[in-house]
Amino acid sequence: MEDSAPIETEWQKELDIASLLHSYATGSTDVLTVIKRCLNRIEKEDGKYRSVLHINPHALEEAQKIDAEFNSIGRLQGPLHGIPVLIKANIRTKDAMPTSCGSVILANYMADEDAAVVQKLRAQGAVILGKTNLSEFCNYVSIETNSGYSSLGGQTHSIFGPDHAVGGSSSGSAVAAAANFCSFSIGTETDGSVVYPAAHNGVFAFKSAKTDDINEGIIGISKHYDQVGILSSSLKNLEYAVQCLIQPLPSSRPTLAWLETASFGQEASSENRISRLSTTLTRAGIALQSCDIAQAIEPQFPAFDIVCKTEFKHDMVSTLPLPFGEFLSQSRSGLLHKFHPDIGEIERSLASEHAEDGSYAAALSQLLDFRKDWENRLQKAGNPILIAQTTGPSEIASIATLLGLSHIVVPWHDPESCLPIGISVMAQTDSLIDVVRIINSLN
């Protein structure tokens, strides 16, 4: 295992969005030059990571078009003018790239409409370099298959080497951000698929509490829980991208934080991490209290499973370019044993009858009631932020998922392992960024 990621500080600075926009506006560089360099870097470096699954064959042409428009009208096309971006391969694009979900079954599926987030990216002037690899069908094929593996893209490796966990299902988006192949990348998450790979690969990530139109056009698992997420090696780039694509992040400082103490585990270093966090936040005027919400959400997992199985079957599979029966048949003939030891997740979803027997409606009602109950609890407590170790022993992502919280991951470097751990900051509102900056200052 490598001790640290291959970080190239100067190149990371060149991908700083504010610097790029200034350089474009002043004419000190153009979009074509930047996009060429990004594509060259992917070609040269990604062989060891396998993070990028599809390259946009028209990226250079799009860059030239943006430059020509700038030369003609003398102003930037939008707030993301010429910014290089990579998106997960389950996000629909109406272009020359397939929306494959990492599967040989969809290797030639060309969407007839851009996803909402893609529409926003294009409208604001971004250049989509390509699509990233993922855990096939958002890790809804087999629980036995490694995260970051797909039949079409193979195994994506961590930025820290193949022996280190890569996390999933937005594995390629996290690794591409860590490798500085783009200014930021787009992933998707049902329950942890953005925040876990971000933590494992040492990058920042944001998933909003809001379920708005930006999530339209992704092939995920659950219409109630699928969310677009943003990942970057730069906190400044993350903040800017979130502001452009989702909403501004208010900078107001909360006065109370709940610390999910059990998430830090029982290792010798855990007490030191908790102490550093507690001391720093207390000095910033934020009171800390211990909590164990992870334990409180565990009884909700069976209901969550019912919702995911049912919505994958009735809402996601129905949007694919092949009939229900053919999807199951091709999964059995094309995926089973050839690429995956089983297709248990697909099989049990498509065989489920929760919509027909009423258990889906009951499960969804239970989850929504649970969320509402916790919304009231948190409001009565003064809307505390929740802080946890992302990749600890607890199901941290599920706290944000089931309670409907915004979730930011801060890469925090562990001096003992020389590898990052993620620190999760969650809240009902999006007033997280001030606390994120405080925690990031400890690196």
KEVO-73378 format. One record per atom (N, C-alpha, C): y negated, z, x negated; residue in three letters. Coordinates in steps of 0.05 Angstrom, whole numbers, plus 5000, padded with zeros to 4 digits. Example, Ala and Ser with C-alpha at 12.3 -4.5 7.8 and 13.67 -1.06 7.14 Angstrom:
# KEVO-73378
511451564736ALA 509051564754ALA 506651564736ALA 504551424743SER 502151434727SER 499951574742SER 
//
This chain:
# KEVO-73378
502450004983MET 500050005000MET 497550004983MET 495649834991GLU 493149834976GLU 491450084982GLU 489950174963ASP 488350414966ASP 485950364984ASP 484850124984SER 482450075000SER 482349785007SER 480649715028ALA 480449445037ALA 478849285017ALA 479349015016PRO 477848844999PRO 475048785009PRO 473248975005ILE 470548955016ILE 468748804997ILE 467248605007GLU 465348464991GLU 462548525003GLU 461248714991THR 458748815002THR 456648605006THR 456348424986GLU 454248224988GLU 454748035012GLU 457247955015TRP 457947775037TRP 457547915064TRP 458248175065GLN 457848325090GLN 454848335096GLN 453148365076LYS 450248365080LYS 449348085091LYS 450547875081GLU 449747605090GLU 450447565119GLU 452447715130LEU 453147685158LEU 451547875176LEU 449748025164ASP 447948195180ASP 446348025200ASP 446548085226ILE 445347915246ILE 442347895243ILE 441048115238ALA 438148105235ALA 437347935212ALA 438747955189SER 438147795166SER 438647495171SER 440847435185LEU 441447155191LEU 439247035209LEU 438447175229LEU 436447075247LEU 433747025233LEU 433147215214HIS 430647175198HIS 430946935180HIS 433246895168SER 433646665150SER 433546405166SER 434746405190TYR 434546155206TYR 431646095214TYR 430246305223ALA 427546265233ALA 425646175211ALA 426046265186THR 424346195164THR 425245945150THR 427645845157GLY 428645605144GLY 429845645117GLY 430345895109SER 431545945083SER 434545885083SER 435745865106THR 438445755108THR 438745635136THR 440945495140ASP 441445375166ASP 444245455176ASP 444645405201VAL 447145495214VAL 449545355202VAL 449345095196LEU 451544945185LEU 452545075159LEU 450745155142THR 451445275116THR 453045535120THR 452045705139VAL 453445955144VAL 456145915156VAL 456345735176ILE 458945685189ILE 460945565169ILE 460045385152LYS 461845285131LYS 462945505114LYS 461145685106ARG 462045905088ARG 464046085102ARG 463546135128CYS 465446305143CYS 468146175145CYS 468245915152LEU 470745775154LEU 472245755128LEU 470645715106ASN 471945705079ASN 473145975072ASN 471746185080ARG 472746455074ARG 475346515090ARG 475446425115ILE 477846465130ILE 480146305118ILE 479646055111GLU 481745895099GLU 482746015072GLU 480946125057LYS 481646235031LYS 483046505033LYS 482146675051GLU 482946955051GLU 485047035073GLU 485146875095ASP 486646975118ASP 489646945115ASP 490546805094GLY 493446775091GLY 494847035088GLY 493547245077LYS 494847505073LYS 494647675098LYS 492947605117TYR 492547765141TYR 493647635166TYR 493347375168ARG 494247225192ARG 492747325217ARG 490147365214SER 488547475236SER 487547255254SER 487047015244VAL 485946795259VAL 488146605267VAL 488446565293LEU 490546405304LEU 489746115309LEU 487346075320HIS 486445805326HIS 483545775314HIS 483145565298ILE 480545495288ILE 479145295308ILE 476645345313ASN 475145165330ASN 474544905314ASN 475744685322PRO 475444435307PRO 472644315309PRO 471044425328HIS 468344325332HIS 466144515323HIS 467044725308ALA 465044925299ALA 462844805282ALA 463544625264LEU 461444505247LEU 459644325263LEU 460744185282GLU 459144005299GLU 457244175316GLU 458244405327GLU 456544575342GLU 454244695325GLU 454844765300ALA 452844865282ALA 450644655277ALA 451544405273GLN 449644185268GLN 447844145293GLN 448944175316LYS 447444135341LYS 445244355343LYS 446044605337ILE 444144825338ILE 441844785318ILE 442544695293ASP 440544635273ASP 438644415282ASP 439844205294ALA 438143975303ALA 436144065325ALA 437144235343GLU 435344335364GLU 433144505353GLU 433844675333PHE 431744845320PHE 429744665306PHE 430644465292ASN 428744285278ASN 426944135297ASN 428044095322SER 426543935342SER 424444105356SER 425244355364ILE 423344515380ILE 422044745364ILE 423144805341GLY 421844995323GLY 422245285331GLY 424245345347ARG 424845625354ARG 427845665357ARG 428645915354LEU 431445985356LEU 432445935385LEU 434945865387GLN 436245795412GLN 436546045430GLN 436946275418GLY 437446515433GLY 437846745415GLY 438346985425PRO 438647225408PRO 441047225390PRO 442947035395LEU 445347015377LEU 445346735364LEU 443046625359HIS 442746365347HIS 444346335321HIS 446546175322GLY 448046115297GLY 449746345287GLY 450046555303ILE 451646785294ILE 454646725296ILE 456146755274PRO 458946695274PRO 460646915287PRO 462346825306VAL 463847015323VAL 466746915324VAL 468647105326LEU 471447045332LEU 472247185357LEU 473847065374ILE 474747185399ILE 477747185401ILE 478747375416LYS 481647415419LYS 482847175435LYS 485247105429ALA 486446865440ALA 487446885468ALA 486747105482ASN 487347125511ASN 484747085527ASN 482546995514ILE 480046955527ILE 479646655531ILE 479246575555ARG 479246285562ARG 476746145551ARG 477145915540THR 475045745530THR 475545455539THR 473545325550LYS 473745045558LYS 472844875534LYS 474644845515ASP 474044685491ASP 476644595479ASP 476644535453ALA 479044425440ALA 481044635431ALA 480544885437MET 482345105430MET 484045195453MET 486645235449PRO 488345335471PRO 487745635476PRO 488245715501THR 488145995507THR 491046085509THR 492146145485SER 495046165482SER 496246445487SER 494546655486CYS 495546925487CYS 497546985465CYS 497546815444GLY 499346855422GLY 502146765428GLY 502646625450SER 505346555459SER 505946265456SER 508346205447VAL 509245925446VAL 509345805474VAL 509645975494ILE 509645875522ILE 506945745530ILE 504845855519LEU 502145755526LEU 500845615503LEU 502345515484ALA 501245395460ALA 499445155466ALA 499845025488ASN 498244785495ASN 496544835520ASN 496145085528TYR 494545135552TYR 491645115546TYR 490344915558MET 487444875555MET 486044965580MET 484445165579ALA 483045275602ALA 480945075612ALA 480445085638ASP 478444905650ASP 475845045655ASP 475545285644GLU 472945425648GLU 472745645626GLU 470245675616ASP 469745895597ASP 469846165610ASP 470946365597ALA 470746635606ALA 467846725606ALA 467246935621ALA 464547025624ALA 463247095597ALA 464747235580VAL 463647315554VAL 463147065537VAL 464846865540VAL 464446615524VAL 461946475534VAL 461546475560GLN 459046355571GLN 456546495560GLN 456646755558LYS 454446905547LYS 454046835518LYS 456146825503LEU 455946765474LEU 454746495470LEU 455646295484ARG 454646025481ARG 451746005490ARG 451046135512ALA 448346115523ALA 446346245503ALA 447246445488GLN 445446575469GLN 445546455441GLN 447046245437GLY 446946095412GLY 449146155392GLY 451046325399ALA 453146395380ALA 454946155374ALA 456246165351VAL 458245965344VAL 460946095343VAL 462746005360ILE 465446125361ILE 467145975339ILE 467846125319LEU 469346015296LEU 472245955304LEU 473346115321GLY 476146085329GLY 477146315345GLY 479746325348LYS 481046545364LYS 482946695347LYS 483146955352THR 484647135336THR 487447195347THR 489247255329ASN 491947325337ASN 491947605351ASN 494147655365LEU 494347895381LEU 497247975385LEU 497748205395SER 500348275405SER 500848105430SER 502847945430GLU 503247735450GLU 502947845478GLU 501447695494PHE 500847775522PHE 499948065523PHE 498148125504CYS 496948395503CYS 499048615502CYS 501148565486ASN 503248765482ASN 504848815508ASN 504948615525TYR 506448655550TYR 508948475551TYR 510348465528VAL 512848315526VAL 515148515522VAL 514948665500SER 517048845492SER 515849085478SER 516649325485ILE 515649565471ILE 516849595443ILE 518949435437GLU 520249445411GLU 518949265390GLU 517249085399THR 515948905380THR 513549035367THR 513148975341ASN 510849095326ASN 508249015338ASN 506249195337SER 503549115344SER 502548895326SER 501048715337GLY 499948495321GLY 501748265317GLY 504048265331TYR 506048045328TYR 505947865353TYR 505947605348SER 506247415370SER 508047185362SER 509347065381SER 511146845375SER 509646605363SER 507146565370LEU 505646345360LEU 504246405333LEU 503346645330GLY 501746715306GLY 503246875285GLY 505646975292GLY 507047145273GLY 505747425272GLY 506147555249GLN 505247835246GLN 502547845232GLN 500547955246THR 498048015233THR 498248275217THR 497248265192HIS 497448495174HIS 494748645173HIS 494948895169SER 492549065166SER 490848975143SER 488249035144ILE 486448985122ILE 487249145097ILE 488849355102PHE 489749525080PHE 492449455069PHE 493649235079GLY 496149145069GLY 498349165090GLY 500549025086PRO 502749015106PRO 504149275111PRO 503949465094ASP 505249725098ASP 503649915116ASP 501149835122HIS 499450015138HIS 499449915167HIS 499450095186ALA 499350025214ALA 496849855220ALA 497249645236VAL 495049465242VAL 493849535270VAL 495449645287GLY 494549705314GLY 494449455331GLY 494349495358GLY 494249265376GLY 493349355403GLY 492849155420SER 493648885417SER 491548695404SER 489048795402SER 486948625390SER 486948645360SER 489348605349SER 489848635320SER 488148445304SER 488348185311GLY 486847985296GLY 483848025297GLY 482848105320SER 479948145322SER 479048375304SER 480648585302ALA 479948815284ALA 480048735255ALA 482248595247VAL 482548525219VAL 480448315211VAL 479848125228ALA 477847925222ALA 475048055218ALA 474448255235ALA 471948405231ALA 471948555205ALA 474248685198ALA 474448835173ALA 474248655149ALA 475348415151ALA 475248225129ALA 472548075127ALA 470748135145ASN 468148005146ASN 468347705148ASN 470147615166PHE 470247335172PHE 468147245192PHE 466747445204CYS 464747385225CYS 462847625226CYS 460647585240SER 458747815244SER 459948015263SER 461347925283PHE 462848105301PHE 464947945315PHE 466948085326SER 469147955340SER 469348075368SER 470747935385ILE 471248025412ILE 474248075416ILE 474848305427GLY 477548365435GLY 477648435464GLY 480048505474THR 480348605501THR 482048855501THR 481749015521GLU 483249265522GLU 483949335551GLU 486449405555THR 487249535579THR 487249835575THR 488549925553ASP 488750205547ASP 489150235517ASP 486950215501GLY 487150255472GLY 487250015455GLY 487349775466SER 487849535451SER 485449445434SER 483149555438VAL 480849505421VAL 480449745401VAL 480549985412VAL 479850215396VAL 481950295375VAL 484450255382TYR 486550325362TYR 486550145338TYR 486549875341PRO 486449705317PRO 483849735302PRO 481649795316ALA 479149855302ALA 479450095283ALA 480550305294ALA 480950555278ALA 482750505254ALA 484950355259HIS 486950305237HIS 485750125215HIS 483749955222ASN 482749765202ASN 479949835193ASN 478950065201GLY 476450165190GLY 473950015199GLY 473849935225VAL 471449805235VAL 470449955260VAL 467949895267PHE 466750005291PHE 467649845316PHE 467849985339ALA 468549845363ALA 467249975387ALA 466649805407PHE 465449905432PHE 466949795456PHE 467549975475LYS 468549895501LYS 466950035522LYS 465849875540SER 463949985560SER 465450125582SER 464050315595ALA 465050445619ALA 464850265643ALA 463150065640LYS 462549895663LYS 464549665666LYS 465349615691THR 467149395696THR 465449185710THR 464348995695ASP 462548795707ASP 463648515702ASP 462048325707ASP 462948045706ASP 463647945678ASP 462948095658ILE 463648005631ILE 466647995626ILE 468148135643ASN 471048145639ASN 472447915653ASN 471047745668GLU 472247525682GLU 473147315661GLU 475647205666GLY 476546985649GLY 478347065626GLY 479147315625ILE 481147405605ILE 483847425617ILE 485947365602ILE 488647395611ILE 489647665599ILE 489647865616GLY 490448135606GLY 492748245621GLY 492448485631ILE 494648625645ILE 493748715672ILE 491448845673SER 490548975698SER 487648905704SER 487248805729LYS 484548735737LYS 482748985739LYS 483949215744HIS 482349465747HIS 481649585720HIS 483249525699TYR 482849665673TYR 482249485649TYR 482649225652ASP 482049055629ASP 479149045623ASP 478449065598GLN 475549065589GLN 475248905564GLN 473048765562VAL 472248645537VAL 471148855518VAL 471848825493GLY 470849015472GLY 469648855449GLY 467948995434ILE 466548865411ILE 467249025386ILE 467848875364LEU 468549005339LEU 466848885316LEU 466149055297SER 464648965274SER 464949165251SER 464649055227SER 464649235203SER 461949365200SER 459949275215SER 457249375214SER 456349515240SER 455449755238LEU 454449895262LEU 451949755273LEU 450249655256LYS 447849505266LYS 448649255281LYS 450549115270ASN 451548875285ASN 452848945311ASN 454349165311LEU 455649245336LEU 453549315357LEU 451549475350GLU 449449545369GLU 448049295380GLU 447449105363TYR 446048865371TYR 447748705390TYR 450248665383ALA 452048505400ALA 452448635427ALA 452748895428VAL 453049035454VAL 450548995470VAL 448249015458GLN 445648975472GLN 445548695484GLN 446448495469CYS 446248215478CYS 448348155500CYS 450748265498LEU 452948185515LEU 453448375538LEU 452848625535ILE 453548825555ILE 451148965566ILE 449949145550GLN 447549285558GLN 446449435533GLN 443849495533PRO 442749655511PRO 444149935510PRO 444350045486LEU 445450305482LEU 443150505480LEU 442650675500PRO 440550865499PRO 440851055475PRO 438651145464SER 438751315440SER 438251605445SER 438351685471SER 437951975477SER 440252145466SER 439552385457ARG 441552555445ARG 442552755465ARG 445252765469PRO 446352965487PRO 446153245474PRO 446553445491THR 446353725481THR 449053865480THR 451053735491LEU 453753855492LEU 455853655486LEU 457853735469ALA 460153565463ALA 462653725467ALA 464653605479TRP 467353715481TRP 469053595459TRP 470353765444LEU 471953675421LEU 474953695429LEU 476253465429GLU 479153455435GLU 480653545409GLU 480753805406THR 481753915381THR 484553835374THR 486353815394ALA 489153745388ALA 489453465377ALA 487453295382SER 487653015372SER 487652995342SER 486653205328PHE 486453195299PHE 489053275286PHE 491053365301GLY 493653425290GLY 493753685275GLY 495953735262GLN 496453985248GLN 496453965218GLN 495553735207GLU 495553705178GLU 493553885166GLU 493853925140ALA 492054105125ALA 489154005126ALA 488853745127SER 486153635127SER 484753645154SER 486253705175SER 485153705202SER 482953915205SER 483454155195GLU 481554365198GLU 478854295184GLU 479054155161ASN 476754075146ASN 475153865162ASN 476553675175ARG 475153475191ARG 473653595214ARG 475053775228ILE 473753915251ILE 471354075242ILE 471654205219SER 469454365208SER 466954195202SER 467453965189ARG 465253785181ARG 463853685206ARG 465353605226LEU 464253505251LEU 462653725265LEU 463853955267SER 462554175281SER 459954255268SER 459954285242THR 457554375227THR 455354165231THR 456053915227THR 453953705229THR 452753685257THR 454453685277LEU 453453655305LEU 451853905313LEU 452754135305THR 451254385312THR 448554375299THR 448354285274ARG 445754265261ARG 443954065275ARG 445153865289ALA 443653665304ALA 442853765331ALA 443554015338GLY 442754125363GLY 444754075386GLY 447253995378ILE 449253935398ILE 451354155398ILE 451554295421ALA 453554515423ALA 456354395426ALA 458354535415LEU 461054435416LEU 462854635432LEU 464654515447GLN 466754675461GLN 469354525458GLN 471554675456SER 474154545454SER 475154465481SER 476754255482CYS 477954165508CYS 480654045503CYS 482154005524ASP 484753875522ASP 485153685546ASP 483453485547ILE 483653295569ILE 486153115567ILE 487053075542ALA 489452905539ALA 491753015554ALA 491953275554GLN 494153405569GLN 493753365600GLN 491253375608ALA 490653355637ALA 491353075648ALA 491152865631ILE 491552595641ILE 494452515640ILE 496152665626GLU 499052585624GLU 500352535651GLU 499952715671PRO 501252665697PRO 500452405711PRO 498352275701GLN 497352025714GLN 498751775702GLN 500251815681PHE 501451575668PHE 503451415686PHE 505151555702PRO 506851395719PRO 505351225739PRO 503151325750ALA 501551165769ALA 500150935754ALA 499250985730PHE 497950775714PHE 499950555708PHE 502450625702ASP 504550435697ASP 505050255721ASP 505150375745ILE 505550225769ILE 503250025774ILE 500850115769VAL 498549935773VAL 498649695753VAL 499349755728CYS 499449545708CYS 501749345714CYS 504049445721LYS 506249265728LYS 505549085751LYS 504349205771THR 503749055796THR 501648845791THR 499448925777GLU 497248735773GLU 497948515753GLU 499648575734PHE 500548365716PHE 502148155732PHE 503848245749LYS 505448065765LYS 503847905785LYS 502148035800HIS 500747905822HIS 498047775815HIS 496747885795ASP 494047785788ASP 493947625762ASP 495447705742MET 495247575716MET 497147325715MET 499647365722VAL 501547145721VAL 500646915739VAL 499446985761SER 498546785781SER 496346605770SER 494946695749THR 492846525737THR 493846345715THR 496346365708LEU 497446205686LEU 498145925696LEU 498245735677PRO 498645455685PRO 501545375691PRO 503145565699LEU 505945505705LEU 506745695728LEU 508545605745PRO 509345775768PRO 510746035759PRO 510746225777PHE 511946485772PHE 514746465760PHE 516446315774GLY 519246285765GLY 519546155738GLY 517845955733GLU 517945815707GLU 516945995685GLU 514946165690PHE 514046355670PHE 516346535662PHE 517846645681LEU 520046815675LEU 522246665661LEU 522846425670SER 524946265657SER 524246195628SER 521746115623GLN 520946045596GLN 520746295578GLN 520046525590SER 520046775574SER 522946835565SER 524846795582ARG 527646855575ARG 528646655554ARG 528046395558SER 529146195541SER 527546155515SER 524846205517GLY 523146155494GLY 522546395477GLY 522646635489LEU 521846885474LEU 524147065468LEU 525947105487LEU 528047305484LEU 529947225461LEU 530247415443HIS 531947395419HIS 530847205398HIS 529346995405LYS 528246825385LYS 525846965371LYS 524247105387PHE 521847235376PHE 521747535382PHE 522947625403HIS 522847895411HIS 525747995418HIS 526348245411PRO 528948355417PRO 529548375447PRO 527448395463ASP 527748405492ASP 525048315503ASP 525048265529ILE 522548205543ILE 522348405566ILE 522848655560GLY 523048865580GLY 520548905596GLY 518248885584GLU 515748925598GLU 515348705619GLU 515848455611ILE 515648235630ILE 517648265653ILE 520148325645GLU 522348345665GLU 521748555686GLU 520948795677ARG 520649005697ARG 518048965714ARG 516048835702SER 513748775718SER 514348575740SER 515648355733LEU 516248145752LEU 518348225773LEU 519948425766ALA 521948515785ALA 520848735803ALA 518548845797SER 517449065812SER 516648985840SER 516749175859GLU 516049125886GLU 514049335896GLU 512449435878HIS 510549645886HIS 508449555906HIS 507649305905ALA 505749205925ALA 506949195952ALA 509549135953GLU 510949105979GLU 511649375991GLU 512349575975ASP 513349825986ASP 511150035989ASP 508649965982GLY 506450155985GLY 505850335962GLY 507550335942SER 507150525919SER 504850435901SER 504250175901TYR 501950085886TYR 499350195897TYR 499050165923ALA 496650265936ALA 496350565932ALA 498550705934ALA 498450995930ALA 497751065901ALA 498850925882ALA 498250975854ALA 495350915847ALA 494350695857LEU 491550625852LEU 489650835865LEU 490250915889SER 488651125902SER 488751385886SER 491051455876GLN 491351705860GLN 489551685835GLN 489651455821LEU 488051425797LEU 485051435802LEU 484251305824LEU 481351295831LEU 480451575839LEU 482151725854ASP 481452005861ASP 481252175836ASP 483052135818PHE 483052285793PHE 480552235777PHE 479751985776ARG 477251915761ARG 474852045775ARG 474752025801LYS 472452145816LYS 472252445812LYS 474652575812ASP 474652865807ASP 473552935780ASP 474352775759TRP 473352835732TRP 470352755729TRP 469552545743GLU 466652485743GLU 465052725753GLU 465952845774ASN 464553085785ASN 464653315765ASN 466953355753ARG 467253575733ARG 465353535710ARG 465253295700LEU 463553235677LEU 460553265684LEU 459853165708GLN 457053195716GLN 456253485719GLN 458053645731LYS 457453935734LYS 457254075707LYS 458653965687ALA 458554085660ALA 456153985644ALA 454553805656GLY 452153705642GLY 452653445627GLY 454753295635ASN 455453035623ASN 455853065592ASN 457753225584PRO 458253245555PRO 459452985544PRO 459052935519ILE 460552725506ILE 463152845497ILE 465152675494LEU 467852755485LEU 468252645457LEU 469252805439ILE 469752715411ILE 472652775404ILE 473952585392ALA 476752615385ALA 477452445361ALA 479752495348GLN 480752315328GLN 482252095342GLN 481451845338THR 482551625354THR 485551595350THR 486551605326THR 489351545321THR 490951795316THR 490152025327GLY 491652265324GLY 494052275343GLY 495252505346PRO 497652525363PRO 497252495393PRO 494752515402SER 494152505431SER 493652225440SER 493852175466GLU 493251915478GLU 490351895483GLU 488751865462ILE 485851875464ILE 484651645481ILE 485651405476ALA 484551175490ALA 484851215521ALA 487051335529SER 487551375558SER 485451555571SER 484251735555ILE 482151905567ILE 479851725577ILE 478951545560ALA 476751365567ALA 477651175589ALA 480151075587THR 481150885607THR 481251005635THR 482551235637LEU 482951355664LEU 480551495675LEU 478751595657LEU 476351725667LEU 473951535670LEU 474351285661GLY 472251085663GLY 469851145645GLY 470451205619LEU 468351275600LEU 467851045581LEU 465351035572SER 464750865549SER 466050985524SER 466850815505HIS 468350905482HIS 467450755457HIS 466450905438ILE 465750785412ILE 467550915390ILE 468550745373VAL 470150845350VAL 468450825324VAL 468351035309VAL 466951045284VAL 469051065262VAL 469050875243PRO 471050905221PRO 470151125202PRO 471951315198TRP 471251555182TRP 473251565159TRP 472351565135HIS 474151535112HIS 475251815104HIS 477851815102ASP 479352055095ASP 479652065064ASP 478452255050PRO 478652255021PRO 481452305010PRO 483152425027GLU 485852485018GLU 487652235017GLU 487452075039SER 489251835040SER 487851585030SER 485151595027CYS 483551365019CYS 483651155041CYS 484451225065LEU 484551045088LEU 482851155110LEU 481750985127PRO 480051085149PRO 481651205171PRO 480451395185ILE 481351485211ILE 479051415230ILE 479751385255GLY 477651325274GLY 476751585287GLY 474151615291ILE 473051835307ILE 472051705333ILE 473151795356SER 472451685382SER 470151855394SER 468251715404VAL 466051835419VAL 465951715447VAL 466251885467MET 466551785495MET 464651935513MET 463751795534ALA 461951915554ALA 461851755579ALA 460951885601GLN 460551735626GLN 458251535624GLN 456251605609THR 453951425605THR 454351285578THR 452451105572ASP 452550965547ASP 450751095526ASP 449951345530SER 448151485511SER 449851605489SER 451051435473LEU 452851525452LEU 451851465424LEU 449951275422ILE 449451165396ILE 448251365377ILE 446651555387ASP 445451755369ASP 447551925356ASP 449552005372VAL 451752165361VAL 453452005341VAL 453851745348VAL 455351565330VAL 453951545303VAL 451351525303ARG 449951505278ARG 450251765262ARG 450151985275ILE 450552245262ILE 453252265249ILE 455352195264ILE 458052205253ILE 458352005230ILE 457251775233ASN 457451565212ASN 456051655187ASN 454051825189SER 452651915165SER 454352085147SER 456552185158LEU 458352365142LEU 460052195123LEU 460251935126ASN 461851775108ASN 460651765080ASN 
//
